[in-house]
């Protein structure tokens, strides 16, 4: 195997790693969404004003981190 073949093989492995990591991130984001929906229902929210540049909602729970916007979680 010459240097070019080794580089091509290495590139393919890196791409496979990236795809696996993207899948893991996607799964974890889905799990977070599921948890946030449950937290929306069950947490005794303590709303505080936030200024994170998001015009959609200006309040966030200081306990669980969900935003004060039911449509995000229902």
C-alpha distance (Angstrom), angle and dihedral (degrees) to the residues before:
residue distance angle dihedral
X1 . . .
X2 3.77 . .
X3 3.80 127.7 .
X4 3.81 93.9 -93.5
X5 3.81 92.9 53.1
X6 3.80 90.0 49.3
X7 3.80 90.7 51.3
X8 3.81 91.7 49.2
X9 3.79 90.9 49.2
X10 3.79 91.1 48.4
X11 3.81 90.9 49.6
X12 3.82 90.9 52.2
X13 3.81 91.0 51.1
X14 3.81 90.9 49.3
X15 3.81 91.1 50.6
X16 3.81 90.2 50.1
X17 3.80 89.6 50.6
X18 3.80 91.1 50.3
X19 3.81 91.9 50.4
X20 3.82 91.2 49.8
X21 3.80 91.2 49.0
X22 3.81 92.0 47.8
X23 3.81 89.3 52.2
X24 3.80 90.4 49.8
X25 3.82 91.0 49.9
X26 3.81 90.8 49.0
X27 3.83 91.5 50.8
X28 3.79 92.2 48.3
X29 3.82 91.9 48.2
X30 3.82 89.1 53.1
X31 3.81 90.0 49.5
X32 3.82 90.1 50.6
X33 3.82 90.6 51.5
X34 3.80 90.8 51.4
X35 3.80 90.8 49.5
X36 3.81 91.9 47.2
X37 3.82 90.3 53.5
X38 3.80 90.0 53.1
X39 3.80 92.1 44.3
X40 3.81 89.8 51.0
X41 3.81 88.5 59.2
X42 3.81 100.8 37.7
X43 3.81 109.9 30.6
X44 3.79 120.2 95.8
X45 3.78 90.8 -131.0
X46 3.78 122.9 -142.1
X47 3.80 103.8 -161.1
X48 3.78 119.3 -149.6
X49 3.78 129.8 176.4
X50 3.78 115.5 -104.4
X51 3.74 130.0 -170.0
X52 3.79 102.8 -160.0
X53 3.79 95.9 140.0
X54 3.80 92.9 -98.8
X55 3.79 109.1 131.0
X56 3.80 91.4 -170.3
X57 3.79 97.2 72.9
X58 3.77 132.9 8.6
X59 3.82 99.1 -172.9
X60 3.79 129.6 72.9
X61 3.79 131.2 177.3
X62 3.79 110.2 -106.5
X63 3.83 89.9 -152.6
X64 3.81 105.0 49.0
X65 3.80 104.2 9.3
X66 3.81 99.9 -123.7
X67 3.77 118.6 139.9
X68 3.79 123.2 -114.6
X69 3.79 93.4 -109.0
X70 3.80 115.6 103.8
X71 3.79 94.6 -163.2
X72 3.80 89.9 69.6
X73 3.80 92.0 61.5
X74 3.79 108.5 28.3
